[in-house]
């Protein structure tokens, strides 16, 4: 019984839809509604638009130690788990249609002029128990390791300067991914699921469910136009990520989830006055996919005074909010965000909390 409860709590609702499969998300972007294509001003630049690397004006920037933790936001549901039933049927009723999520990841890296590099190390556990008459468990587990590298090149004679100007740039990036995981829908009372109860460790359970592994390459391109005037900056960005879908070819019966191509359009406007700054941004995601407009639309904002910033956004109709403390060598973020896990607009909401820590970031000019 304990193993069954552990398995269900380890995952969340992704496998039956996979509406927004991505490699990695910026923690800051998640708290801004994932409207980040044109903002793209942190260590996760290459995961959103490689053309933004042309904005990097320092000779060298290092992000040596950073990582995030994300999990199901159970704060508003604490009473729900006060008295967990002892029988399997009671546990199933408790967790029926309740998305649960757990993930962790890190992407340390560096930027040298217009070139960037990040290590990829992320684990994500997701599942959804549904269909009360015949309980089914949608499972999606991913463990990714690899790297991403890319650069941005300014076009024409015009260049951005601290006091103003404009710049159009293009960018290209490539990524190598080694993935282990499983994506499947299993009958809770079926032989495959019942067989997992004999496993003594989570690794044994995953192998029993059909965990697979594969390696692949993926490619991204992007374009960006920036207009800067004194304290103001406007950015227009267009990125095409995972060109032609980043596919994992495996020999096992259970496939790994591919990363779908994403054609993303973003705009952002911000101003900075001494200690005060703000940014407003909007994104339209997956323009190359058949999807409702309301699900494509993202919007976000950052408002800050000195090292303290408040973040908020709306992502496919769901809200996010949080706060950031940035002291240079130490940066902290915490907040809450919701994601759509179904195939339709506001079909299945996954409520999550997020913690992020970055240490010893630094930049210098030669």
N, C-alpha and C positions, 0 to 999 in steps of 0.2 A: 504493500500500500504506500509506503514512504517513497519507494522508487517511482511509482506512478505519479504521485504528487510532485516529486522533484522534476520529472520529465515535463509535466504540463506547465509548471511554473517557470521552466527554463526558456520557454519559447513564446512567440506571439503570432499575430495574424498577417502573414505575408504570402504564404504559399499558394493560396487559391486565386491570387490576383496579380501580384508583382507589378503593380501599376507604376511604381517609381523606383526601379532597381538602379542604384548608383554605386560607385566604388567607395567614395568617401564624401562626407559633407563637412563643411566648416562648422564648428560649434557656434561661432558668431552668426553665421548665416542662418542656422536653424532657429535662433532666437529672433532673427529679423524676417521670419516667414520664408526663408530660403530665397529671398529676392537679392541675389548676390552677383549675378553675371557682370554687372557694371560697377559694383562696389569693389569687391575682389581685392581687398587691401590687407590681407593677413597672410599667414604662412601656407594657406591652402589655395593659393592663386592658381596653380596648374590644374586643379580639379574643377575649375569653373570656366576659365578662359585663358589660354596661354598667351594671347596677345597683350594681356595686362602686364606681362613681364617688361614690356617696353616702358612702363611707367616707373620702374625701379631705378632710382637715381643714385643710390649708394653704390660704392665699389663692392661692398661685401656685407651681407646680412646673414646671420646664423640663428637657427631655431634648434638648439641642441637637445632640449629635454621638454617634451610636452605630451599631453594625453588627455583623453576624456573618458567619462563613464556616463552611460545613459541607461535608464531603466523605466519600467512602468510606473507612472505616477499614481500611487495608491493612497496618497494623503487624504483624499476625499472619500476613500472607500475602506478606511481602517476598520469600521464596524463590520464590514462584510466578512473579514477574516478573523474576527474575534473567536469564533467557535467553528473550527474546521471539522466537518463531518468525518467519521471514522470509516464509513462505507464508501466504496468506489462510486456508487450511484449518487451519493450525497455530494462528493467532491465534484463529480461531473456537473451536477446542477449548479453548484456554487460558481464554477468557472465557465459555464456555458455562455458563448458569445462575448467573452471578456478577453480582449487582446492583452497579451503580456509580452514585454520586451526586455531584453538585456543586451547591452553591447559595450565594448570598450575598444579603444584604438589610439594609435599614435602615428604622427607623420613628421618626424624630425627632418630637417632639411636646411638648405641654404640657397641664397641668391647671389650670383656674381654678375654685376652689371645687368644684362638682359637675359641671363640664363638662370634657370632654377632647377632644383633637384629635391625630391622628397622620398623618404623611405615609406613604404606602405605596410602597416601591421594593424589589422583590425579583425575582431571577432564579433559576430552578431548572432543572437539566438532569438527566434521568433516562432510563435504558434497560435492557432486559434481553434478552440473546441466548439463545434457547432452541430446542428441537427440533433435535437433532443431525442427524437424517435429512434434514430440510428446514429449515435455519436461518431463524428469524424474529427480527426485531428489534422489540421493543416500545419505542416512543419517546414521551416526554412532556417537552416543553420549554415553560416558561411564563416570561414576562416581564411583571410587573404594575407598573403605576404608578397612583397615585391618592391618596385620602385617606379617613379614617374620622373621624366626629365623633359624640359622644353624651353623655348625661348620666344621672345617677341622682338620684332624688327620694325622700327619707325620707317614710314614711307615718305617720300618727298623731302623737301628742304626744311619744312617747318618743324620745330621742336618745342616741347614743353620746357618752360623755365619757371623757377620759383615765383617770379613776379607776374607771370602770365604766359599766354601763347596757346597754341593748339597743336595736336599731333594725331596722325592716323597711323595705326600699326596693325600688323598681322602676326599671328603666332602659330606655332606647331609644337605638339608634344607627343611623346610615345611612352607607353607604360607596359611593364612586364608584371604579370599576376600569376601567382601560384595559389590555387584555391582548393580547399577541402570543404566539403559540405554535403548537404542533402536538401532536396526540395521535393516534397511529396504530400499526398493526402492519404491518411491511414484510418481504417476502421478501428475505433477504440477497443472494440471487443473482438477484433479479428485475430487470426493466428500470428501475423507479423508483430502486431502491437503486444499481444500477450507474451510472445517470445522474448520481448525486451525486458520483461520483469525478472528474467534469470540473470541479467547483467549486474555486476557488482559496482561498476563505475559508469560515469556518464559516457566515457569513450566506448565502453562495451555496448551501451544502449544505442549510440549513434551508428556503430558498425552493424548492429542488428537491424537497424532501420534502413541501411543501405548507403551509408556515407561513402562518397566518391571523391576523387581528386583529379585535377587537371591543371595544365599551365597554358598560358596564352599571352598574346600581345594585343594591345589596343592603341588607337591613334585619335588625336583631337586636333582641330584647327579652330582659329578664331580671328575676329577682326574687332578693332576698338578705335573710337574717335573721342578725344578728350579736348575740351575747351576750358581754359583756366584764365581767370581775370582777378587779380589781386587775391581777395579772400574767398572767391567762389570757384566752384569746379563743376562742370557738367560732363558726364560720361555716357556714351552710347556703346553698347557691346553686343556682339553676335558671336555665338560659339556653336560649333557642331562637334559634340563629344561622342566618343565610341562609334566612329564612322563605320557604317555597315553592320552595326552590332558587334560587341566584343563577345565572341562565342567560346564556350568551353566544350571541347570534344572529349568524351569519356567512354570507357569501354563497359562501364557498369550499366545495370538495368535502370537505375534511378538517375535522371539527368541533373546536372548542376544548372543553376539559374544563370542565363546569359545576361549581360548588361546591354540594355537596349540603347540604340542611338538616340541622341538628344539634340535637337536644334532649338537653342535658347536665345531669346532676345531680352535685353535688359537696358534700363536707363536709370541714372542716379544723379541727384543734384545735392551738393553740400556746400557749407560755408564754415570758415574757421576764423574766430576773432579772439586773439590772445588765448585765454583759457577755455572759452566757450566754442563748441562746435556742434554741428548737426548734419545728418544725411537722410534723405528720403529716396527710396528706390522702388522700382517695380520690375517684375519679370513676367514674361510669357514663356512657359516651358513646353517642351515636347511638341514643337510646331510641326515636326515631321510625322507625328503619330495621330491616329484618329482618337480624339479626346474632347470632352466638353470644355468650352471656354472657361467656365467657372472653376474647373479643376486645374486648368493651365495657369491661372492668374495668381501671382504672388506679390506682396507688397510689404515693405519694412521700413523701419526708421531707427536711427541712433541719435540720441541727444546726450551731450556730455559737458561736464565742467571739470577741467583739470583731468586727473586720472580716473574719475568716476563717470561711467556712461550707463544710460538706461536704454534697453533694446526692446523692440516690440515689432510684431508683424502679423500678417494674415497669409496663410498657406492653404490654398484650395478650400477656403471657407472656414478654416480652423485658426485659432489665435495662438500666439506665442509671446512670451515676455521674459525679461531677465535683466541682469545687471552685470557690469564688467568693471574690474579694478585693474588698471594698467600702470605699474610702477617701473616699466622698462625691463629690468632683470626679472621681474615677477609679474605675472598676469593671471588673474582669476576671473572665471565666469560661472554663473549659475542661473538657472531659469527653468521654465516649463514650456513645452511645445507639444502640439498635437499634429498627427499625420493621418492622412487617409490611407487605409490599408485595403480597401475594396476596389472594385473595378469601376464604380460610379461615384458621382459627387455626393459627399457626406453619407456614404454607405456604411463604413466601418471605421470608427475613430479610435486611434491608438493614442492614449494620453501618456506623456513621458516627461521625465525630469532629466536635467543635464548638469554635469559638473565638469569644469575644464581647468587645467593648471598648466602654465608654461613658465619655465625657469631659464634664466641666463640668456635670454635673447639679446643680441647686440648687433649694431651696425657701425661701420666706419668708412671713411673715404680715404683713398690713397693720396 
